[in-house]
Amino acid sequence: MFEKIKLIFKNKTPEKPRFHRQIAARFDAAQTTKDNVRHWSMADYMSADQEAKPEVRRILRQRSRYEIANNSYAKGLVQMLANDTIGTGPRLQVLTENETYNDVVETDFALWAEAVKLPQKLRMMRIARCQDGESFAVLATNPKVRHPVKMDIQLVEADRISGELRWNEDENSVDGITFDQWGNPVDYRILKYHPGDVKFATGEEAFHIPAEFMLHIYRPDRPELHRGVPELTAALPLFAQLRRYNLAVLSAAEAAADFAAILYTDTPPDGEAEKVPPMDALELERNMMLTVPAGWKMAQLDSKQPTANHAEFVKIILSEIARCAVSTYGSVSGDFSGHNYASGRLDNQLYHKSILVDRAFWETEVLNHIFAMWYREYVLVSGNPTEPRTPRHTWFWDGFVHVDPTKEATAQETRLLNHTTTLAAECAKEGRDYMSVLRQRAKEIKLMRQMGIPVPGDPVPLQTAESGKKPDSKQETKEDAE
């Protein structure tokens, strides 16, 4: 039977290839027609790693860095993402039963974070993840760290993580990263010098870092993607269009402003108008009444730039760019003049939700790993701790400033009174530890009572309540003496 089928196909005259191939499917997007063939001509069927191969990522990084360095909107966008995500830095809260030990560990970790400039490095890693697509950091020993724990975080640019020239022939390696049979990274190959450095001579000079001491942060937009591409990739053409459009508008306005006036005539070439040398320039004097040649008229050049819809075009482009960063036009442009209270708050809610998701990612992929490595060394230098293993903990971040603090305070009070929230949850929203708040508040109340300052919530003294005013301290002293 198979021999007959082969014979049929062998003797069958092949049909001439057609330019458009129709697919029997219900989906319009699966059809290739003369109207959409050019639109989908660049669609490919490559794997995730092949789509983001080293040559492609290198070009995207170069263009992303160039655009961010020369476009104020792009620069402000990456800075905003870093400032809003990392803020002044995450704060550790240990959750063991020993409150004294919790305070000691939290204080020591805060001192170490200040010594190694942890918040600044985390913000730089967030910028690199947006600009370069991925961020790398090595957990290494630095004897110059002013803390008993000498672990430091050394940032590495993505260009230095590179495989050998024949890396694509290794099934367990992806451009400088080696994986085990279960897909876990086990080794990172770091070039000794940056490929763009004057000291760089060959890609063979490199050293290897075990995955245990490496932080690799990127956004995997596809399964089986092992290296990241810039988060602004989809918006790079839009940034370029916006800059070109603004420069074109400026050039047109400048060209029109360069001409104070022009002379023109409606008469035919051989008419009665006086002959004037073409393209001749006349210097105009200020506050003078001038005459023009007979038959000629004076007019100013109308630039027509910027047009009435210039601001609207810029807004549309920025709104499209904002979606690439899961943000809104108001956040990217820094302009909420067209918003009312409700729309401004809604914009912030959408953007803040994406920030909360991103913070959870940083806790899982970065902070927990840093704390585990730090605590392992902290156990060795501090002696015999209460918790030999990494204790249960959580992280506090900077809170989001509310548009209307009065309304938020009222809502917070209502939630606490009807027991739909807790003081710990409300303080966590503002990036504060509720235990620290209660301790500090207890100190303040105690001191206020010692100094005779009324404390809100305390019962009003009977004499003060009857008189409706504070008792006169001099009169009281005189009565006591009598």
HELIX and SHEET records of a PDB file:
HELIX    1   1 PHE A    2  ASN A   11  1                                  10    
HELIX    2   2 ASP A   28  ALA A   30  5                                   3    
HELIX    3   3 ALA A   48  GLU A   51  1                                   4    
HELIX    4   4 PRO A   54  ASN A   70  1                                  17    
HELIX    5   5 SER A   72  THR A   85  1                                  14    
HELIX    6   6 GLU A   99  ALA A  115  1                                  17    
HELIX    7   7 LEU A  118  GLN A  131  1                                  14    
HELIX    8   8 ALA A  158  ARG A  160  5                                   3    
HELIX    9   9 TRP A  167  GLU A  169  5                                   3    
HELIX   10  10 ALA A  211  PHE A  213  5                                   3    
HELIX   11  11 THR A  233  ALA A  235  5                                   3    
HELIX   12  12 LEU A  236  ALA A  257  1                                  22    
HELIX   13  13 HIS A  310  CYS A  324  1                                  15    
HELIX   14  14 TYR A  329  SER A  333  1                                   5    
HELIX   15  15 TYR A  341  TRP A  362  1                                  22    
HELIX   16  16 GLU A  363  LEU A  367  3                                   5    
HELIX   17  17 ASN A  368  SER A  382  1                                  15    
HELIX   18  18 PRO A  405  LEU A  417  1                                  13    
HELIX   19  19 LEU A  423  LYS A  429  1                                   7    
HELIX   20  20 TYR A  434  GLN A  450  1                                  17    
HELIX   21  21 LEU A  462  SER A  467  1                                   6    
HELIX   22  22 SER A  473  ALA A  481  1                                   9    
SHEET    1   A 2 ARG A  91  VAL A  94  0                                        
SHEET    2   A 2 HIS A 393  PHE A 396 -1                                        
SHEET    1   B 3 MET A 151  VAL A 156  0                                        
SHEET    2   B 3 GLU A 134  THR A 141 -1                                        
SHEET    3   B 3 MET A 214  TYR A 218 -1                                        
SHEET    1   C 4 SER A 173  VAL A 174  0                                        
SHEET    2   C 4 ILE A 177  PHE A 179 -1                                        
SHEET    3   C 4 PRO A 185  LEU A 191 -1                                        
SHEET    4   C 4 ALA A 206  PRO A 210 -1                                        
SHEET    1   D 2 ILE A 262  TYR A 264  0                                        
SHEET    2   D 2 LYS A 297  ALA A 299 -1                                        
END                                                                             
